[in-house]
C-alpha cells in the first residue's frame, strides 16, 4: 500500500496503518538520525521521537507532497534537538576521555585511523554550521536526497535549495579553513594538486 493511503488511514485513527508507515521508513529515519548523532542508541531515540511527532502532525501534513522528505526533516530536527540537549554531558565526557588518551602512548597509526580522524574533523566542522545548514548538507550528501526532494523538505523552490547549499558548502569550507586547514591541503594532495 502506498504512503498516501496509509497516511489517510492513520489520520482516521488506524494505528496499524501508521505502524506500516513506520516500518517502511524506519531504516531511512535511523540513518538520518545517526548521521547527526553518531550514536546508535541516540539515533534510535531520535527516530522514535520523530515518528511520534510526525504522528501528532499528520493532520497538518500536505498529502500532495511526499512523506519521506517531510519525515526526514522531522528526524533531522529531533536529532539536532537531542544533540543540543546532551552537549554538556558530552563536553564533560570528552574532557575526561582526552585526559585518559593523553596518558596512554599512541600505537602506530594506520590509514583507517587517519581516515576516521579526518571524518570526525569534517563532522565537527559540519556541526559548527547553523542547524538548517547541517540539515541541508546531511540530507543532500549523506542521505543523498535530490535537490527536488530537499525543496519539498524545506518547502522552497529548487533554485533556493541550490543557493542555500552553495552558501552552506562555502561556510563549511571557510570553517575548515579556519579550524582545520590541513584537511583542505590533504584533499588537494590526494587529488593530485
C-alpha positions in Angstrom: 0.0 0.0 0.0 1.4 3.4 -0.9 2.1 6.1 1.7 -0.8 8.4 0.9 -3.4 5.7 1.6 -1.6 4.7 4.8 -1.5 8.3 5.9 -5.2 8.7 5.2 -6.0 5.6 7.3 -3.6 6.7 10.1 -5.4 10.2 10.2 -8.6 8.3 10.8 -7.0 6.6 13.8 -5.8 3.3 12.2 -2.6 2.7 14.3 -1.9 -0.4 12.1 -1.6 1.9 9.1 0.8 4.2 10.9 2.8 1.1 12.0 3.2 0.2 8.4 4.5 3.7 7.6 7.0 3.4 10.4 8.2 0.0 9.2 8.5 1.4 5.6 10.6 4.4 6.7 12.4 3.3 9.9 15.7 2.5 8.2 15.9 5.8 6.5 14.9 7.6 9.7 17.5 5.8 11.7 20.2 6.5 9.1 19.3 10.2 9.0 19.4 10.4 12.8 22.7 8.5 13.0 24.4 11.0 10.6 23.7 13.7 13.2 24.1 11.8 16.5 26.9 9.3 15.6 25.4 7.0 18.3 23.1 4.1 17.6 21.0 4.5 20.8 20.6 8.2 20.4 19.7 7.7 16.7 17.0 5.2 17.6 15.6 7.5 20.2 15.7 10.5 17.8 14.0 8.4 15.1 11.3 7.2 17.5 10.7 10.7 18.8 10.4 11.9 15.2 7.8 9.2 14.4 5.8 10.2 17.5 6.0 13.9 16.4 5.1 13.0 12.8 2.0 11.1 14.0 0.9 14.1 16.0 1.4 16.3 12.9 -0.3 14.1 10.4 -3.3 16.3 10.4 -1.1 19.2 9.1 0.8 17.1 6.6 0.1 18.1 3.0 -0.8 14.7 1.4 0.0 16.0 -2.1 3.7 16.0 -1.0 6.0 13.0 -0.5 6.0 11.7 3.1 9.7 10.6 3.2 11.3 14.1 2.9 8.8 15.5 5.4 9.6 12.8 7.9 13.3 13.1 7.4 13.1 16.8 8.2 11.4 15.9 11.5 14.1 13.3 12.1 16.8 15.8 11.5 15.2 18.4 13.9 14.7 15.7 16.6 18.4 14.6 16.3 19.6 18.2 16.4 17.5 18.9 19.5 18.9 15.8 21.2 22.4 16.9 20.4 21.8 20.3 21.9 20.3 18.8 25.0 23.3 16.5 25.5 26.2 18.9 24.8 27.0 19.5 28.4 27.3 15.7 29.1 29.4 15.2 26.0 31.8 18.1 26.9 32.4 16.5 30.3 32.9 13.1 28.9 35.3 14.4 26.2 37.4 16.2 28.8 37.8 13.0 30.9 38.4 11.0 27.7 41.1 13.3 26.5 42.9 13.1 29.8 42.8 9.3 29.6 44.0 9.2 26.0 46.8 11.6 26.7 48.1 9.4 29.4 48.4 6.4 27.1 51.1 6.1 24.4 49.7 6.2 20.8 50.4 2.9 18.8 51.4 3.1 15.2 48.8 5.0 13.2 47.2 3.1 10.3 45.4 4.5 7.4 41.9 3.6 8.7 42.6 5.6 11.9 43.7 8.6 9.9 40.5 8.4 7.7 38.4 8.1 10.8 40.0 11.1 12.4 39.5 13.1 9.2 35.9 12.1 9.1 35.5 13.2 12.7 37.0 16.5 12.0 34.8 17.1 8.9 31.8 16.1 11.0 32.9 18.6 13.7 33.1 21.3 11.0 29.5 20.4 9.9 28.3 20.7 13.5 29.7 24.2 13.7 27.2 25.3 11.0 23.7 26.6 11.6 21.2 23.8 12.1 19.5 24.4 8.8 22.9 24.2 7.0 23.7 21.0 8.8 20.4 19.5 7.7 21.0 20.6 4.1 24.4 19.0 4.0 23.5 15.8 5.7 20.2 15.3 3.8 21.9 16.0 0.5 25.3 14.4 0.7 25.0 11.7 3.4 21.4 10.6 2.8 21.5 11.5 -0.9 18.2 13.3 -1.2 17.9 15.1 -4.5 17.6 18.9 -4.8 14.0 18.4 -5.7 13.4 16.3 -2.5 15.2 19.0 -0.5 12.9 21.6 -2.0 10.0 19.6 -0.7 11.5 19.1 2.7 12.2 22.9 3.2 9.2 24.0 1.2 11.1 26.3 -1.1 12.0 26.5 -4.8 14.7 24.2 -6.2 16.8 27.3 -7.1 16.6 28.4 -3.4 17.9 25.0 -2.4 20.8 25.3 -4.8 21.8 28.7 -3.4 21.4 27.6 0.2 23.5 24.5 -0.5 26.1 26.7 -2.2 26.3 29.0 0.8 26.3 26.1 3.3 29.2 24.5 1.5 31.1 27.8 1.3 30.6 28.3 5.1 31.8 24.7 5.6 34.9 25.3 3.5 35.5 28.6 5.4 35.1 26.8 8.8 37.5 24.1 7.8 40.0 26.7 6.5 39.8 28.5 9.9 39.9 25.4 12.2 41.4 22.6 10.2 43.3 24.0 7.1 45.3 20.8 6.8 42.1 18.9 5.8 41.9 21.0 2.6 45.7 20.5 2.0 45.3 16.7 2.4 42.3 16.7 -0.1 44.3 18.7 -2.6 47.4 16.4 -2.4 45.2 13.3 -2.7 43.6 14.8 -5.8 47.0 15.3 -7.3 47.2 19.1 -6.9 
